[in-house]
Structures are given as structure tokens and as C-alpha cells.
């Protein structure tokens, strides 16, 4: 390969993978020369890049829920190893974006936050209290008075985009009423009020699903794709996919029917076949609810049942770009967080790679000259990567040091994994593929053995502090960005600054 081709290749992302290796040495090139050249090539590319100060027509905000820096590092190594390489020199699609900043994720009330105030920060430009969905921090978590909520509601970037005539969309692997998607269109004191069955009896504020339909009547969100059918179906209705599953609504409303009636040219789909049949050019509004609750983890997803995050992203962009004025789209890899809470790195990393694939899809379908792409996390997890593991050692495996054939042993005579958690359910000796939501006895103490299959999707990494559910982490997360005004992301930033960059980029 010529020098120039190699230079170009070093920034290409292999289609369908969402990642590629950075370092491609010539067969006869000494390792030191290849390292040196790869560093010089990156600087040469950066030196020739210009800052794009144009207005952005479109903004796509990707949120890896719980995707801390250690998750990105481990996922990139897993991608490289699945592609047959050592893994460490791999680059995920969003790691090719030119600008990077750190995001301080604390909320108005929490040192380590939950997803409601962090998502509110990103889409509404202020920090707020725990559990709050696009209302300010003065609102009590039990505030159920609609008038109080209305007084303290904060306008979101999605609402502003609609007011300016742009199209908008929300794509997630969680319930579409879950905190991160909900902050775009709902205003409520408590993230748990997703259906009317979750609301206190005397509440005058509508539940989150009802607020989505109200927003649909008021201004019409063009695309909503994810999970969470139960919140939209009356308790008397049976789920179309699972006969044992009923809707959750006590008010008897079918919010799916109401959503369809709210705007013209609206379609509703709940499975892969219906989703595939949607023609983006002739669809103005699309609601897709693919599971009664959250969608499946990518590691468990059956392609015949549910679309992937990348496929949903592609469909959303296809519909949104019918509007020449532009669009705002949020895409959430929402279950990275859930797998981490379970102490299960395999599913967390596989969902991270699904998000990387969705970013790559968006990069291919949009133009970097008019579309600002942002990739970030709402918060981190207490997920760590360590030990003096040799290059190319399986990222989900036991620590093996350079020059050794056997796993390193700790002072208790047991091996240990490269990946682990500071707290969570991994204190218990969980059988592989056991349900992480089932409560376990506390048999604290290390239990791992050399013949454990640490690569299996159902393996639970060890955890130090015995908690039912692993917790979020409080350290900063990364913001990756490319496109118009992406240079405004720099240094260590407060999380709510993300909204202000989007607003300025769109010229609001
Ligand atoms: Zn979480």
C-alpha cells in the first residue's frame, strides 16, 4: 500500500463493523517505524483540517447510556478482537470524530447522577435534581400538580426544533418513555411516572406516555422508535407479540390509536417486518414500539423480530431528511447501562458496538458539512479495566501477563478478569445466563476459577461491594463531535453546555 493510501486507510471505518484498526504496518516495516508513522500521519491530518463555523442544518445527539471511558476502551478492543486483531489499536466509528471534550455529569443534587437530570442537562441546558424530567431543580420529586410543573418546565432542544419548523426524532433501545428519551418531550417531577398506572391517584400532571401523545397533537414528532408498548396500551388489551402480556394503562386509553390520529400520514409498527415495509419517502410520522418493555440486548436480539439500533437510525434519518429545513435526532444506546447494572460486561460492550454501528450509519447517510454529530454518555459506571494484561489477550478473559502462558493468580490463589466492577451483584457466584434481576444471596468473597467461561454472554464479572444492582460512576465522560460548530466542544465542560452548543449550531 502506498503511503498516501495507507494514510487514508488509517481513517476509514470498515462498513458493517463500526470500527477499524488504526495501525496497518507494511509486511517489512519495523514495528517502531509503523508506530512513528501512524502518529505523524494523525498530526498531518489534523494540521490540514479547518474549523467549520457554518450553521448546522441537522443535529444528531447520540447518547450511550452509561458509556464511560472504560466502556469505550473495552468495546473498541472487543471490536478489534472480533475482527481478528489484537484489538487495542482499533478505532470505533465515533472515535474518528475530530473534536473531543470531557463532560462533568453531576446533577444539582447528586455527585453521581441518574439518567433523568443528565439527559435534561443535555437537551434543556440546565442541571436539575435527581429523577427530574425537563423541570428545574426547585420541583419536589413528588410534585404532581400540573400547574406547578408547567411553571417550572424547561424548554427542550426538540421543542425548539419543532417551533423552528425542523423535523425531530427519538430512537432508543429502552422504553420510549424511559428517562433519556422522555426529557425531549415530557415535563414531570418523577422519571418513574411512565404510565398512568405509575402515577399517584391525585396527580393532575399527565404520565410520560400521555405527554408523548399530547406533544404529538401539539407539534408532531416525526419519528419515535424503541420499546415500551405496555405504557401505550389499556390494561384490558393483550400484547400482539406475547400472549401473557397486558397493557398497563388504567385509564382505558389506547395511546397508539391516539398517536395515529394526532397527525396525518402517521404509521405505527411493532415488528421487524412492518418496520422494513415503511417507505421513508412517503411516511411523515412513524411510531415503532418493538417490545412491551425495553428492546432486547444486542447480544440477544433476533434480527427477524427487532431492528438494530443502526437500522432504526437509518430509517429515522430517511424520514427526517424529507424536511429541507433540517432535523434534530436523539439516538440512545440505552441498554449499555442495564447490562452494567447487572454486572455483565459482555452485553454492555456488545450494545456499545451497536451504538458505534449506528453512528457509522449516520455518518454515511449525512454530510459532515451540514450535520453536527455528537456522541456522549449521560454518566459512567463503576466499571474498570486493569491488571498487567498482555497485548491481544481476550478483553473478556482472565489476566495473562506478557510472556506467560497461564492466568496470573491473586494473593488468594484465584485468577481474575481484566474487566470488573467496584460494586454490584457480581459479589455473588452467579450461574452463567442467570437472570440478573433475581435477588441473590450474599456469598461475598472471590469465587472465580480458571475454567470459568468468562467469554460467555451470561458471565457476570466480579464485584467488590455487595449491592443488588451495580451503580453509576461519577467520573467525567467523553463528548465526541464532528460537523459544523463541533469545535465548540473543548476542554472539560459542564454537561448542560451540550445543549447550548446544539442551540447555537442550529442558529436558534
Ligand atoms: Zn442506570
Boltz pocket constraint, residues with backbone or C-beta under 6 A from the ligand:
constraints:
  - pocket:
      binder: B
      contacts: [[A, 66], [A, 115], [A, 337], [A, 338], [A, 341], [A, 472]]
      max_distance: 6.0
